Amino acid sequence: MVTDLLADIKENLINGDQERTVELTKIALENGIEPMTIVNSALAVGMQIVGDRYSTGEFFLPNLVAAGVTMQNALSILEPELQARHEEVQRVGKVVIGTVKGDIHEIGKSLVATMLSCNGFEVYDVGVDVPTEIFIAKVAETEADLLGLSALLTTTMTMQRQIIEELEKADLRDRVKVMVGGAPVSGEWAESIGADGYAEDAMAAVRLAKLLMQ
Ligand code: B12
């Protein structure tokens, strides 16, 4: 039953059927399935398949758009549930997070922001397609402990390096830990640009953020 429901959610997301995906997401919650299980075992898996089919030419841009909107709608149902599970948390640190300039991929960055917030971090989400100077200004203004940089394109991941260089020029690099993520990003890339860490998904991002706060 649980496996069937998760498989159904995944299939409907792949097909970009917003209404059915949202409906099934609600049913899954009513049946006691944990919101993070719905994300990890249905929605994220479906998105991966959509991306793969796009790479092979089986899917086109409208399929990416439909799947993206569908996932965001499903996440808007899950977010209050995620928050409700972490009501009484103490603030453990401040994080500025956003997607770098030239890149409008929002879903993964927002999921990481939500999970950090659920785990006690004070989160300043600066959005997508964010110019370097906005990241720098927000880190300075909020006196953030952590900066999270998301990049989903091989052409935009170099912005992560540029932002780290600009933090150095602004004398902020010693005051803030930088974590990077996004589909083309890896641990080796993080190390090569002088970031403090890389995480492959939202749960790993929370673990990394807690580690960097120590
Ligand atoms: C949905 C989607 C879109 C949607 C985005 C909708 C939205 N509102 O976000 C739309 C249709 C807009 C889109 C547009 C484009 N896309 Co697109 N897209 C995707 C797709 C299918 C899924 C991305 C996604 O949301 N995944 C689900 C989330 C949950 O996962 P995630 O983003 O990876 O995030 C997780 C981790 O990476 C990590 N993470 C993410 N950020 C951060 C940050 C930190 C700090 C940390 C620690 C961790 C972390 O945690 C997240 C949560 O678990 C991917 C395929 C893929 N496999 O990634 C292609 C993909 C990223 N897109 C691609 C391309 C080519 C494009 C376009 C150029 C297409 C075009 N011709 O116009 C444009 C670019 C527009 C732009 N300038 O940004 C390519 C990139 C290829 C490359 N190597 O550069 C991909 C890989 C598809 C493919 N296989 O070819 N896209």
Boltz pocket constraint, residues with backbone or C-beta under 6 A from the ligand:
constraints:
  - pocket:
      binder: B
      contacts: [[A, 44], [A, 47], [A, 48], [A, 50], [A, 51], [A, 52], [A, 54], [A, 55], [A, 61], [A, 64], [A, 65], [A, 67], [A, 68], [A, 69], [A, 98], [A, 102], [A, 103], [A, 104], [A, 105], [A, 106], [A, 107], [A, 108], [A, 109], [A, 111], [A, 112], [A, 147], [A, 148], [A, 149], [A, 150], [A, 151], [A, 152], [A, 153], [A, 154], [A, 155], [A, 179], [A, 180], [A, 181], [A, 182], [A, 183], [A, 184], [A, 197], [A, 198], [A, 199], [A, 200], [A, 201], [A, 202], [A, 203], [A, 205]]
      max_distance: 6.0
